Every structure is written in structure tokens, then in C-alpha cells.
Amino acid sequence: MPTATGKLFKAGRAERGSTLEEVGHVLGVNKQSVYAWEQGTAMPSGIKLARLCAMLKIKSSQLEKAVMEDALEAVRRRMRAA
């Protein structure tokens, strides 16, 4: 299930009209990595995250909000499982 962060990445890529391959090429990763980021099963690290946000014109405030939403959802899942 895609996360808020993944949805933000996918929306940014769609707005730019880029393919998974194009984003991956610019960042030096394969399309499977970009897909994993969009699905919320992985996160780009350090410089790749900064470059991805710059490329997709994602503001730090947008990224912060999405990360917080993901963290809250993880807590909710843990609470339901307990």
C-alpha cells in the first residue's frame, strides 16, 4: 500500500511527465528502486532524496508533512495490532 511519501513522489513524477526510467536514470538507480519509493517499500537515502525532491519540485514542507503522516500511520497500525 503506497505511503503518503510514496504518493507525493508519484504525483511529482506524474506532474513532470517523467517515467520511472527517466527518474532512475537522473538519480543513478533503476526503475525498480523508483517504483519501491513510490510504493513506500523503500526510501531514497541522503543525497538521492534531496535530488529527487529537487527534480520533482517537492518542497521540504511537503516532504515533512508526508513523512509525519507515514509515521502516524505506522503508530496506528502498531496500536491496532497490539
Rosetta blueprint (number, residue, H / E / L):
1 M L
2 P L
3 T L
4 A H
5 T H
6 G H
7 K H
8 L H
9 F H
10 K H
11 A H
12 G H
13 R H
14 A H
15 E H
16 R H
17 G L
18 S L
19 T L
20 L H
21 E H
22 E H
23 V H
24 G H
25 H H
26 V H
27 L H
28 G L
29 V L
30 N L
31 K H
32 Q H
33 S H
34 V H
35 Y H
36 A H
37 W H
38 E H
39 Q H
40 G L
41 T L
42 A L
43 M L
44 P L
45 S L
46 G H
47 I H
48 K H
49 L H
50 A H
51 R H
52 L H
53 C H
54 A H
55 M H
56 L H
57 K L
58 I L
59 K L
60 S H
61 S H
62 Q H
63 L H
64 E H
65 K H
66 A H
67 V H
68 M H
69 E H
70 D H
71 A H
72 L H
73 E H
74 A H
75 V H
76 R H
77 R H
78 R H
79 M H
80 R H
81 A H
82 A L
